[in-house]
Amino acid sequence: MRTVGWGILGLGNIAHKFATDLLLVKNTELIAVASSDLERAKAFSKKFQAQNYYDTYESLFDDPQVEIIYIASLHPRHAELSIAAMEKGKAVLCEKPLAMNQRQVEKMIAMAKSNEVFLMEGLWTRFNPSFSQAQEWITQGELGKIKYINATFSFNGMNIGDDSRLFNPEKGGGTLLDIGIYPLFLAYQLLGMPKDIKASAHLTKGGVDQQLAILLTYETSHAILYSSFAHDEDMRATIAGDAGEIYIDNRWHESPKLTLVKSEHRKSKVFDFLGKGYSYEIEEASQCIREGKKQSAKWSLKNSLELTQLMDTIRQFCGIHYPSDLD
Ligand SMILES: NC(=O)c1ccc[n+]([C@@H]2O[C@H](COP(=O)([O-])OP(=O)(O)OC[C@H]3O[C@@H](n4cnc5c(N)ncnc54)[C@H](OP(=O)(O)O)[C@@H]3O)[C@@H](O)[C@H]2O)c1
């Protein structure tokens, strides 16, 4: 299996976790990293054994050894930077959310198609073995017909400060785009596009959602989803069907443990993750590159577009607006 050459752009919190996992994935190599800050790029390249480091993103786009770039900047720059990388012929794995809104996602997809390069949103939960197990049980009919999904994502971030990326609208703040995207992904992945959407949010003074409740209605089922920066909680996911239930342990989006319950019978599985779990999206993207694929069959560009459409609708309901909506 040939080695795929990776680059990373935007060397903050998630880039460190991602690079830690990248080192564990066979037949991949971190070739180069780029940051707006040269010292940060140098320290990162040393820590994660990258050959090259740059203080401009353009230099990374021009590095001939780099095949795929992981975009780990703040959400408002995802579209612009992914497009710039793809314009130079690079494949892109972009952090979630793929972009701020549907229009930006459409531009990204158009660039991926016209330049014939790979593009995927880093929705890592999709590739985790525990989530794949849940999907397998569902496909095998263990749950019967899914009637109800309940998933939440909350943590107490109230002391982080208004200028943090969680709360600042210029930085794409708010729970939906940051963490509410995970419960929404779960419902979308398992039930598809809903028939009806209702949502209600508590907004901060800056106008981003600090707490958000979503009700998705399907033909014969419901999804109740919730995200918050205002408190901690036990983040378990429930997928209930008329023949059984699946419970994914806290914190469900990254949990190695899940349980299938059928009447009095319980079957739990615990997976031994490779690293934190970013390794699985890295394996998927790398394999797509090796096979010359332009998108992942597991999390396609249509999937990202539809998830973004759902988020746009929820934002309209709640009056959540961003400066980038005006571009
Ligand atoms: N998949 C996951 O589990 C997960 C977890 C956390 C975050 N994320 C996603 O990853 C992305 C980054 O989140 P993070 O927590 O890593 O963010 P972060 O550490 O605050 O910042 C990431 C990078 O963005 C650039 N940046 C930060 N503030 C900036 C500013 N004011 N102006 C211009 N550039 C700025 C910097 O890049 P330079 O180094 O180039 O200066 C920084 O290193 C977000 O889109 C988030 O949704 C995903």
The ligand as an SDF file (V2000), in Angstrom:
LIG
                    3D

 48 52  0  0  0  0  0  0  0  0999 V2000
  -13.3680   17.0240   15.1450 N   0  0  0  0  0  0  0  0  0  0  0  0
  -13.2510   17.4740   16.3660 C   0  0  0  0  0  0  0  0  0  0  0  0
  -13.2830   16.7100   17.3320 O   0  0  0  0  0  0  0  0  0  0  0  0
  -13.0250   18.9210   16.5950 C   0  0  0  0  0  0  0  0  0  0  0  0
  -12.6850   19.3820   17.8680 C   0  0  0  0  0  0  0  0  0  0  0  0
  -12.4100   20.7340   18.0180 C   0  0  0  0  0  0  0  0  0  0  0  0
  -12.4910   21.5840   16.9370 C   0  0  0  0  0  0  0  0  0  0  0  0
  -12.8630   21.1040   15.7200 N   0  0  0  0  0  0  0  0  0  0  0  0
  -12.9630   22.0010   14.5600 C   0  0  0  0  0  0  0  0  0  0  0  0
  -11.6510   22.4330   14.2360 O   0  0  0  0  0  0  0  0  0  0  0  0
  -11.6300   23.7990   13.8490 C   0  0  0  0  0  0  0  0  0  0  0  0
  -10.5890   24.5150   14.6680 C   0  0  0  0  0  0  0  0  0  0  0  0
  -10.9120   24.4290   16.0370 O   0  0  0  0  0  0  0  0  0  0  0  0
   -9.7560   24.5840   17.1580 P   0  0  0  0  0  0  0  0  0  0  0  0
  -10.4120   24.3580   18.4660 O   0  0  0  0  0  0  0  0  0  0  0  0
   -8.5780   23.7890   16.8000 O   0  0  0  0  0  0  0  0  0  0  0  0
   -9.4490   26.1410   16.9940 O   0  0  0  0  0  0  0  0  0  0  0  0
   -8.2430   27.0100   17.5290 P   0  0  0  0  0  0  0  0  0  0  0  0
   -7.2460   26.1480   18.2330 O   0  0  0  0  0  0  0  0  0  0  0  0
   -8.8020   28.1460   18.3030 O   0  0  0  0  0  0  0  0  0  0  0  0
   -7.6280   27.6190   16.1930 O   0  0  0  0  0  0  0  0  0  0  0  0
   -7.2120   26.8250   15.1120 C   0  0  0  0  0  0  0  0  0  0  0  0
   -6.3550   27.6490   14.1720 C   0  0  0  0  0  0  0  0  0  0  0  0
   -7.1650   28.6230   13.5290 O   0  0  0  0  0  0  0  0  0  0  0  0
   -6.4110   29.8070   13.3240 C   0  0  0  0  0  0  0  0  0  0  0  0
   -7.0180   30.9110   14.0860 N   0  0  0  0  0  0  0  0  0  0  0  0
   -7.4400   30.9040   15.3480 C   0  0  0  0  0  0  0  0  0  0  0  0
   -7.9120   32.1170   15.7140 N   0  0  0  0  0  0  0  0  0  0  0  0
   -7.7860   32.8920   14.6300 C   0  0  0  0  0  0  0  0  0  0  0  0
   -8.0910   34.2520   14.3540 C   0  0  0  0  0  0  0  0  0  0  0  0
   -8.6400   35.0540   15.2740 N   0  0  0  0  0  0  0  0  0  0  0  0
   -7.8200   34.7180   13.1210 N   0  0  0  0  0  0  0  0  0  0  0  0
   -7.2790   33.9280   12.1690 C   0  0  0  0  0  0  0  0  0  0  0  0
   -6.9530   32.6350   12.3860 N   0  0  0  0  0  0  0  0  0  0  0  0
   -7.2080   32.1240   13.5880 C   0  0  0  0  0  0  0  0  0  0  0  0
   -5.0160   29.5420   13.8340 C   0  0  0  0  0  0  0  0  0  0  0  0
   -4.2630   29.0490   12.7370 O   0  0  0  0  0  0  0  0  0  0  0  0
   -2.6940   29.3530   12.5610 P   0  0  0  0  0  0  0  0  0  0  0  0
   -1.9820   28.3040   13.3580 O   0  0  0  0  0  0  0  0  0  0  0  0
   -2.4900   29.2750   11.1120 O   0  0  0  0  0  0  0  0  0  0  0  0
   -2.4780   30.7350   13.0920 O   0  0  0  0  0  0  0  0  0  0  0  0
   -5.2710   28.4540   14.8460 C   0  0  0  0  0  0  0  0  0  0  0  0
   -4.1310   27.6780   15.0990 O   0  0  0  0  0  0  0  0  0  0  0  0
  -13.0610   24.3190   14.0480 C   0  0  0  0  0  0  0  0  0  0  0  0
  -13.6860   24.4800   12.8040 O   0  0  0  0  0  0  0  0  0  0  0  0
  -13.7740   23.2350   14.8660 C   0  0  0  0  0  0  0  0  0  0  0  0
  -15.1150   23.0190   14.4770 O   0  0  0  0  0  0  0  0  0  0  0  0
  -13.1200   19.7980   15.5380 C   0  0  0  0  0  0  0  0  0  0  0  0
  1  2  1  0
  2  3  2  0
  2  4  1  0
  4  5  1  0
  4 48  2  0
  5  6  2  0
  6  7  1  0
  7  8  2  0
  8  9  1  0
  8 48  1  0
  9 10  1  0
  9 46  1  0
 10 11  1  0
 11 12  1  0
 11 44  1  0
 12 13  1  0
 13 14  1  0
 14 15  2  0
 14 16  1  0
 14 17  1  0
 17 18  1  0
 18 19  2  0
 18 20  1  0
 18 21  1  0
 21 22  1  0
 22 23  1  0
 23 24  1  0
 23 42  1  0
 24 25  1  0
 25 26  1  0
 25 36  1  0
 26 27  1  0
 26 35  1  0
 27 28  2  0
 28 29  1  0
 29 30  1  0
 29 35  2  0
 30 31  1  0
 30 32  2  0
 32 33  1  0
 33 34  2  0
 34 35  1  0
 36 37  1  0
 36 42  1  0
 37 38  1  0
 38 39  2  0
 38 40  1  0
 38 41  1  0
 42 43  1  0
 44 45  1  0
 44 46  1  0
 46 47  1  0
M  CHG  2   8   1  16  -1
M  END
$$$$
